[in-house]
């Protein structure tokens, strides 16, 4: 992918001679209806790029203009998004350890792009040239998302050859956002052909003009070539041949044109026909001296046969597809070097200049003769692309091409492909390759094969199998220091969390950090912090979990490609801050990560993030938005095939219904959850709550009594505290005041160690009344439990509680100010999302935060409050 920022015509390297031979075609600009999207569609050589340049030049004075040239490598979404980020002047994710979790890393980049576009003080005008180059590739997903954001602040132009687009352009056209300019409009008119002939010094009479126009049908590039070729346009025989069809005459034009080229020009043209596009420095290396290449490129540019592109101040030229196929066919026999020889030299030059993927692609263009070279390079690129740059799609594409060329099986190549498929969550395809490796009996890959199956089990959320496989791998590789040790130990720690074997899980995390540190993998180390925090939260050790999160966050600054890990850590932090009743902090965190949760792959962290968001809304009495958030999470769980997440969020939804007084609605939700999940602790605690809500004290007490010994044995302090509170409520319901207060006292003792607050507050006024009774009977003065009890009562009574205070807050962050400024235009939530480059769900989140800050309940009252306070936005 090539890009240009703050575009100017000089960046194309256009010489005066080049522009002198172009016919002004202002009529084409008049076709632009001023809509946010302009699509220029036509075959190669129809002047799409020239028109896009003219269109972009119109916007130079009042916008940031960017040019992004797409090629096959741009189909990898990592490359695509990094290119767009750099083009618009945003920080680009570092190349080192840029993301193992594919979708999460892509989500991070796209969110960063949207934030940059939204926060910019200028509007952006962007051209995507040669969009057909990424047809049917994953990058199209992100181009389509960008197209949906097109507005007066973001104008986009696409140039492309006709293909089955699938970018949502049909829908956007129906919405009145797209102007189309297609081949019939791009074709030169008879008058333009006549003008061009004058510019080239070959004025035509009417008969000659009729002949040329009929043969070329206004095809701009072919018309240029025909006028440059030594053809007698008045030849009567040629004129008669028109009736037999234009194809033979076009071939004749090409032949005559190539015959006019000098030997040096033909050498450069042959090289370009083999490689398609190349830096001028590569062309010089293959066709010295430099003057030879410079003159040839000057001639080709004057005829519009090449496009000149700029990347890091080094010029790259690309040969038009129209002439490439013809030149490759007509020059092959007379060329001094075969195509394979040119491709080998070009590939080796690219490899030595750090363009590994392009080098492999060129080698594969050379067919079986260069396949061995490509295979060696693929193996060298494997680890870096898999575990650092995250170019999984690029790697898979190269491997699939290699397999198509060679039709042979290479277990090491299969293993690399399997890793790429695993990180893209294409597990069935990955397992198919692993099965093939296993059948081949490749002993050297046994450890890698075992580890890959371990990771698949973990990513599929099959923690039982993942635990077994990780322990086996670690036994077989005892004493080794490696990245693989870090992966296996991380998986083991995560698996042990589910069996409440927290001490062993902590040991596994320590081993994981040791393995990652041995290869200086900061990314792996932060992953270990993510898992360690989850283990500690499961154990109820909230203080230690916060310390782990803070340590992890210091290692993953947003500019270094750790965005998905930061999201996972911040989602856990939001949950812990909620438990401490730091609701303002919770809102701040979720404003950053809520829209990113849907693309994360760690179910536990995602669940904690959604739970924190829903509970924070419910804490302010906004149960409707809370339930909407959980429903959105459930939908994502279904779409991504995360049954455990779906079950957990449904339980959370039923919990909120019980707390809102709608226990009858919670019952069918609980019954709809698969039986395997209904036996989990969270579901059993929900059953206790429903029984209490229904006045069934004995039933509630019986279930709680069954849970308490298990939770004590497991050491799950937060769940034990929760169960004790519910047991106290059930005892109170049964009239056993002494037993009730004893259970409540034990819960307070546990909570005082870790600072649990919302665990008590969220259970409602009955629990607060019980705390008052317990406190009146308590002895010991300054015991931690007594201090906590007093703190809880002060929290409920104090108007300074963020959840209860009435005083409006008039300090707004940048995003809130942006939304307030747009609200006065009467925009809908969907329009606000578009203008702010965020989702509708995030818009709702910010709106409700604003309602709370100003103590209002709707948009009209919000705007009135802003005006009454005289706030400047």
N, C-alpha and C positions, 0 to 999 in steps of 0.2 A: 504494500500500500504506500502510495506517495501522497504527500499533502503539502499545501501551501497556506500560510496564514497571512492576513493583511495583503491580499492579492493585488498585484499590479501587472499590467501587460508585460512589463520588462522581465518579470519572473519566468515567462515562457521562453525567454531567450530569443524573441522574435527579432529578426534583422529587418532593416528597411526593405530589402529586396523581397522578403517574404510578404510583408504587408502590401507591397505594391502590386502583388499578383492576386490579391483577394478582392472580390467584388463586394462593395458594401451591400448588406442585405438587411437594411433597417426594417423592411416589411415584416421580417420574422419577429422582431421585438414587439411589433404592434399586436402580435397574436397573444402575448401574455396579458391575461385578464386581471393581473394584480392579485391573484389568489396566493395563499401561503405556499403552495406546491406547484412547481412547473416540471412536467415530464416531457423530455425530448426523446422520441423513440424513432429509430430508423436503422437500416442496414449500415454496415461499416462504410465509411467514405461519404456519408451524407451530410457532413458538416455539423454533427451534433456538438462536438467539442467547441468548434468556433462559435456557434450560437450561444453555448453556455458561457463562454468567455465574454461575449458581448453583453449578455444579461447580467453577469456578475459585475462588469465594469459600471453598469448603471447605478449600482448600490454602493460604490466605493466611498462616497462622501458621507454617508449617514449610517454606516453599519460596519461591523467587523466581518470581513469577507474571507471565506476559507474555500480552498479547492482540495478535494480528496479524490485521488485516482485509485480505483479499485482494480485488483487483479486476483488471480486464483488464491494467493495466500491470504487475501482479505476475508475469505470464507470462514476462517477460524475466528470466532467471536472475540477471542483475546486480542488478536492482531487488529481486528476491526475497531474495537472499542478503544484500544490504546492509540490507534491512529486518529480517531475522532477527538479524543481527549487532547492529544498534542496539537492537533490542528486548531482547536478553539482556545488554546492557551491555558488549559487546565493542567494540574499536576498529574503526571502519569505514574501508575504503579511501577515500583522498581522491578527490574528484571530478575533480581534474586529472590527466590521463594515467593513468587507472585500469587500463588494460590493452588492448593491441591484439590480443595472442594470446588469442582467445576462451576456449578450453578451459583453457588454463594459468591465466588470470586467475580463472576460476571455481573451478578446483581450489585455488588459493591461498585464496580466500575460504572455501570449505567446510572446508579444513584448519584455517584460523584459527578458524572456528566450533567445530569439534570440539575443538581445543586449549583454547579458552575454557571449553567445557562440562566438559571432563575435569578441568581444573585448578581449577574453582570449588569453594569449600568448601560450597556449598549445592546442593540439587537444584533442577531447573527444571521448572515446569509451564507449558506453552504451549498456547494456543488458536489454531488457524488457522481463522478465520471465512470462510465462503463459498469453500471450496476449489474448487467447480465453476467459479469465475471463471478458473482457470488450466488448465482441462481441455485436454488435447492440446497444451500449451505446454511449452517446454523446462524451465521451472522445476519441473515435476513430477518430473524426474529427481532433483533435489536434495531435494525434499520426500520422495520415496521413500527416498533414502539416509538422511535424518534419521529416518524411521519405523523403519528397520532398527536404529537405535541406541537405540530406546525401551527404557527399563529403569526400575528403581525410582528411578534418579537423574534420568531424563528422561521425564516423562509428557506425552503429547500428546493433544489433543482436536481433532478435525476436525468442522466443521459444513459441510454441503453439501446441495445439491439432488441428486436421483438423476441419476447419469450413469455412463458406462462408466469406472470409476475408474482402473484400470491403475496403481495405486500400490503394488502388491504386497500389498494388504490381504487378498486371498484366502490367500496363503501365510502372512501374519502371523496371520490368524485361525486357520488350521490349527495354527499353533505355539502357540496359546493366549495371544496377546498383545493381542487386540482384543475390546472390548465394543461391540456395535451397538445403537443406539437409533434406531428407524425410525418412519415416519409413523403406523402403527397405535397405537404407544405414545405418540407426541407428541399425537395428537388428544385434545381435551378429553373427559372422560367426561360423562355426562348430569348427574351430581352437580356437576361443576365448572362446567358451563354454568349450572346453577341458582344456584350460589354467585356467579358473576360477575354474573348478573342482579340479585342482591341488592345487590352492591357498586355497581352502576350506578344503583340506585334504580328498577329496573324488574322487580320480582318477578313471576315467571311461574307460572301455574297449570299443571297437568299437561298439558293440551291444548296450550297455547302452548309449553311446553317441548318436547313431542314434535315439534311443527311446526318449531321453530327447530333442534332437534338433527337432524331428518331433512334439512332444507335445507342446513345447514352441515356436517353429518357431523363435528362437533367441530373444524372448522377454526378455530384460535384467532383469527386476524386477522379472518376473515369474521364470526365470532361477535361480536367487539367492534364491528364496523361495524354489524351488524344491530341490536345493542342501542342504538347511538347514533343510528340512523336513525329518523325519525318513521313507523314502520310499526305498524299495528294487528295485533299478533300474534294477536289473537283473531278476525280477519276470516275468516269461513267460506269466502269465495271463494278466499282465499289458501290456506286449508287444503286445499280441493279441488284446487288447482293442483299440490300436491305430487306427486300421482299422475302428472302429466304430465311430471315430471322436474324436477330442481333447478336446471338451468342458467338458464332464464328467470327464476326467482325470485331467483337470485343477481344477475343483471343488474339486476333491479328494486331489490334492496337497495342496490346501488352507486348507482343513480340517485337514490334517495331520500336516501341519505347525503350525496351531493354537493350536493343541493338545500338541505340544512340549513346548509351552510357559508356564512360571510359572504363578501362580495365580496373582502375583503382575504385571507382564507384561500384562496379560489379562485385568486387571483393567485399566491400563493406556491406552492400546490399545482401550478398549471400550470407554473411555472418548474421545480420539482423534477421534474415528469413529463417535461420536455424534456431536462434535464441528468442526471437520475438521482441524483447526489450532488453536494454543493457546500458549500464553507465558508459559514458564516453571513454572513461579510463580503461574499461574492459575492451572496448572496440579497438583502442589504440594498442593495447597489449597483444591483441590477436592480429591486428593489421597495421603495424608500424610503417611509417612514422606518424606523428600526431597530425601533421599537415594534411596527410592523405585522408584521414577520418574527418577532419574539420571541413574540408572542401566537400566531401561526399554528403555530410550531414546538412551543410548549407544548401546544396542542390536539392536534397530530398525535402528539406523543410520548405523551400520555395514552392515545391509542387504539392505541399500538404500531405506528403506520404508518411511523415513521421510526426509524432507528438513529442514535444520536449517537456520533461517533467523535472522537478527539483526536489531533492531530498538531502537535507543537511548540507546545502550549498554545493552539491555535486550533481551535475546534469545527467539525466537519464533519458534516453530516447526510446520510443516504442514505435515499431513499424505497424502501419495500418494492416488489419487483417485482409483487406481487399488485395493488397499487393503482395503480402507475405506468401500466400499460397501459390500465387503465380510465379513469383521469383524463385521459390523453392523448387518448383517444377521445371522452370526454364533454365535455371543456372546450374542445376545439379551436375550435369554431364561435363561441363567445362570448368567446374570449380577446381582449384588447386588442392583443396582438402575436402574430404568427405564430410557429410553432416555429422557422422559419429565423431570424427576427429575434432571438429569445431565444438561440439557439445562437451567432449571430454575436457578440452582446454578451458572452455567457459566455466564448466562445473568446478574444475580445480581452482580457477581464479576466484570464484565465489566462495569456495570453502576456505581458502587462505585469507579471505577478507571478512570472515565471520558471518557469512550469509548461508548458514548450513542448510536450511530447508530449501532455499532456492537451488543450492548446489545439488542436492539430492534430486530435486525435480528435473533439472537439466540432464543429470545422468540417466534418469529413467526415460527421458525423451529419446535417449540414444538406444533404447531397446536392450535386448539380452546382452549385447557386447559390453555395456557399462553397468549391468545389474550388480555385479560383484562389488564394484566401487560404491554403488548406492547402498548396498547392504551394510558395508563397513561403516559408512557414515551414519546410517540410521541407528546402528548400535551405539555409536559414539554420542549421538544426540539424545538417546533415550532417557537417561537419568535427568538431564537438565530440563528437557521438555516436560517430563512427567512430574517431577517433584519441585521444580523451581519456577519456570516460566509459565507452567500450566497450559502449554500449547498442545492439548490432548487431541483436538480435532485435526490440527496440522499433521501431527505424528501419525494418526490413524489414516489420514488420506495418503500419506507417502507410503505407508506399509501396504495399504490396499493396492496402490499402483504397482509397487514392487511385486506383490504376489500375482497380479494380473500379467505382468511382463514375464516373470520367471516360471510361474505355475509349479513352484516347488514349495516344500514345507521346511521351514527353518524354526526349530523350537525356541531359539533365543528371540527371534523376531516375534514369534507368537506370544512369548511371555511379555515383551514390551507392549504389544497391542492389547493384551489382556489387562495390564495396568491402566492403560488409557481408557479402556472400556469401563473398568471398575470406577474410575474417578468421574466418568460421565453417567454412572449408574445404569449402564447397559449390561446388567448382570447376566442375562441369558446368553448374549454373545460372548461375554468374557468367559463364562463357564464352558461354552463350546470349545473355545481355544484351549482352555486348561485341560479339558478332557483329551484333546488331541495331543497335548504335551505328555500327559500321563500315559496314554497308549503307546507313545514312542519310547517310553522308558528312559527318558533323558535324566540320568542321575544328578548331573550338575545343577539342574534346575529344580530339584526336589524341594529344597528349602524355600525357594521363591514361590513355587506352586502352593506349598502349604500355607505360606504367609498370605498369598493372594486369596485363598479360600477363607482364611481367617478374617480378612478385611471385608470380603463380600458378606460374610455372616454378620459382622458388626454393622455395616451400612444398611443391611436389611433389617436391623434391629432384632436379630436373633441372638440375644446375648448369651443364651445357654450354650449354643453351638460355638459361638465366638470364644467363650471362655475355655471350652474344652480344647479347641484348636490352638488358641494362643498359648495355653500351658504346655501342650505338646511341643510346639515350636520352640518355646523357651528351654524346655528340657533338652531338646536336640541340639541347641545352640548355646549351651551354658558357657559363660565366660567371654562371649564375643562382644566387641564394642562396635556398634554399627547403627545406621539409620533404621535398619530392619528391627534391631533390638528395641528401639524407641517405639516403633509402630506396634510390635507385638505386646510390649508392656503396657502401652496405652490402652489397647483393646482389652487386655486382661483386667486392668484397673476398672474400666467401664463395666465389664461383666461382673466383677466381684461386688460392685455397688448394688446390683440387683439381688444378690444373696445376702446383703447386709454384712458382708465380710469386710468391714471398713478398714481394719488394721492391715490386712493383706493388700487391700486396694491402695493404701498409702505407700506401702513398700513397692508395689508395682509402678506407681507414679514416680517414685524416686528413681527406679531403674529406667523408666522411660526418659526422664530428664537426663540421666547419665548417658544413655544411648544417643540422644539427640545432641547433647553437648559434645560428645566425642567426635562428631562430624560438623560441629558448629552450625547446627540447624536451629536458628532462632524460631522459625515457623513451627517446627516440631515441638520445641520447648513450650511455646505458647499453647499448642494443642494440649500438652500435658497439664498446663494450668487450667484450661477449660474443664478437662475431665476431673482434675483434683477438686475444683470448686464444686462440681456436681456431686462428687462423692461426699464432700463435707456437708453440703446442703441436705443430702439424703440422710446423713447421720444426725442432722440437726445442729451441727457445729457452725453456726452462722457467723460468729466472729472470725473464725479461722478461714471460712469461705470468703468473706470480704477481703481478708488479707491476701488470699490467693488471687482473687480477681484484680485487686489493685496491682499486685506484682505482675500479673499477666498483661494488664493494660499498659504498664510502663514499657513493655517489650514490643508492643504492636501499635506504633504511631500510624495514623491514618494514611500517611503518604508512602508507606512502605509495602502496601499490598496485603496487609493483615486485616483488612476490613471485615471479612467474614468472622474471623476469630474475635475481633473487637465486638461485633454484634452479639455473638454468643456470650461473651463475658458480660456485656452491658445488660443483656436480657436477664441474666442471673442476678446482676446487681440490682436491677429494678425490683425484682421479687424480694430481695433482702432489705432494700430500702423501704419497701412497702411495709414489711413486717416491723420495721422500726418507726413506722408512721411518718416517714419523711416524704410526704406526698408531693411536695413541690419538686424534690429531687427525682422522684419517680416520673413525674410529667416531663421533666427535662430529658431524662434518659430515653423515655419512650418516644419523645419527639424526634430523637436521633435514629432509633432502631426499629420502631414498630413496622414501618413500611418494608424493612429488609427481612423480617422474620420468615416470610413465606418461602424464601429461597434457601434457608439454612437446612442443614442435614442432620443436626443433633436433636433428636426428638425432645429430650429432657429440657434442654435450654429453651427451645421454641415454646414448649408448654409453659415453662416458668414465665416467659415474656408475655404470652397471651393472658395468663392468669393474673399477672401483675397489672396489666392494662385494664382487664375487666374489673378486678377488685378495686382499683383506684377510682374507676368511674362509679362503681356501686357505693364506695365510701362517701361519695358526694351525692348520693341518692339518685344517680342517673343509671337506673337498672336497664333501661332500654338500650342505651349505647353499650353498656357492659355485655348484654346478651348478644348484640349485633357483632361485637368484636369476637366473641367466642364462636358464633355461627360462621364467621369468616374463616376463623382458624380451622373449624371442622371441615369446611369445604376444601381448604388447602390440603388437609390430611387425607381426604378421599382422593383428590387429584394426584397426590404424590405417593399414594399407597402406603400411608403410615397409620396402620390400624391402632397402634398404641396411643398415638397422639390424638386420634379421633375419639377413642374411648376416654382418655384423660380430660379432654376439653368438654365432652358431653357430661362427664361427672361434675366438672367445674360449673357448667351451665345449670345443672340440677341443683347444685349447692347454692348458687345465687338465687334460684327460684325459692328454695326453702327459706333463705334469709330474708327474702322479700315478702314472705307470707303466702307463697303459692306452692305449698308442698304437694298439693294434688296434681299440679303440672309436672312436678319433679319425678313422681313415681313412674309414669310411662317412659320417661327418658332413661331412668335407671334400669327398667326392665328391658329396654331395647339394646342395652349394652351386652355384648357377648358374655356368656357365662364365665369364661376364663378371667375376664376383667372384673366381673362382679364380686369375685372372691378376693380381690386385692384390698389392701388396707384402706385406701381412699374411698373405695366403693362401700366397704363395710362401715366406715365412719359416717358416710352419707346415709346409710340405712339407720344408723343410730339417730341422726338428726331428724329424719323423717318420722321415726317412731316418737321422738320427743315432741315434734310439732303436732302429731296426732294425739298426744296425751297418753301414749302407750309406754308408761314408765318402766314396767317390768321387761317388756321386749327390748327397750333401749339398754337397760341395765345388763341384760343377759348378753347381748352382742358385745357391749363394752367390756364386760368381764372376760369374754373369750379373747379379746384383742390385747388386753393389758399385759398378760404374762409374755406373750410373743414379742411385743414391742420392747419390754424391759430386757428380754434376752438378746434382742437384736441391737439394742443400744441406739434406737432411733428416737432421739430426745424430743424433737419437734412433734413427731406423731404421738409419742407417749404423752406429751403435755396436752395435745389436742384431745386425745382419748380420755385423759383424766378429767378435763373440763366437761366433756360430754357425760362421763360417768357421774360427775358431781351433779349435773343437771338432771340426769335420770334418777339419782338418789333423792334429790330435792322433790322431783315429781312424785316419787313414791312415799314422801313424808319422812325420809331418813335424814334429818338435818345434820346430825353428827357425822354420818358417813359422807354426806355431801361436802361439808366444810373440810373434812380430812382430805378428800380427794382434791379439792380446790387448793388446799395448802401445799400438797405435793406438787401440783402443777405450777404454783407460784415459785416454789423452790427451784424447779427445773428451769423455768423461764428466766429467773433472775440471773442465771449463769450466762445465758446467750442473748438476753435482751429481747425476748419475744413480747410484742405489744399487741399487734393486730390479731393475734391468735385469740386473745381475750376480748378485745373490743368488737370484733366482727361477730361474736356470738350473741351480742345484743345486751339489752338493758337488764335482763334477768341475771346474767353473769355479773354485771357491775353491782347489782344489789347484793348478790352473794358475797362479793369481795368486801363490800361495806360490813356485812355481818361477820365475815371472817376476821377482818381487821379489828373490829370491836372486841373480839375475844382473844386476839393474838397477844402473845407475850414475847419479849425479847428486844424491844426497842428498835434497834438498828439492824436487825437481821435482814439480809438481802431480799428475802421474800416480802417483808413488810415494806421495805423501801420501794419495791416494784409495785406493790398494791397501792401505795399512796400515789405513785407516779401515774398509774392507770386511772385512778379517780380524778386526779388533777387534769389529766388529759381529756377526760369527758367533760369536766366542769369548766375548763378554761376556754375562753373565746379565742385564744391564740392558736388552738388546734387548727392546722391548715384545712382539715376536712370540715370544720364547723364554723370557722370565723366568718363574720359578715362584712368586715371592712374590705372594700374593693382594693385589688392590687393593680397599680397603674404602671408597672414596669413591664415592657414588652420586649421580647427578643426580635431579631430581624425578620424571621418568618411570620410572626404574629403581626408585625407592622405591615408587612407586604399584604397579608390577607385582609387586614382592616382597610388598607388603601383601596383594594379591589372590590370590597363589599359594597361600597357606595355606588359602583357601576351596576349593581343588581345582578351580578353573575351567579349562576347556579353552582352547586358543589362540583359538578362535572367541569364547568368552565373554570372555576377556581383551580381545580386540579391541573387542568391543561396549562393555565397561565403560570402556575407555580411549579410545574414539572414534578408533581407528587400525585399519589393515589387519592381517590375520593375518600377512602377510609382515613387517611392521614389528615385530609381537610376537615373531616368531622371531628377528629381528635383535637385539632387546633381550635376549632370553633367552640367546642365545649370548654376548653381551657380558658378561652377568652370570656365566655359567659360567666365562668366562676370568678375570674379575676375582677370583673366589673359587676358581679352580683345581679346578672340579668338572665333571661330565659330564652331569648330569641334574637334574630338578626336585627330587627327594627329597634328593639330596646338597646342592643349593643351599640349600634351607630348613634343612637340618641345619647347614650352614656358617654361615648367618646366626645361628642360635640359639647355636652354639658360640662365635662371636665376640662374642655379647652386643650385636649391632647393634640400634639403635633406628631404626625406620622411620617 
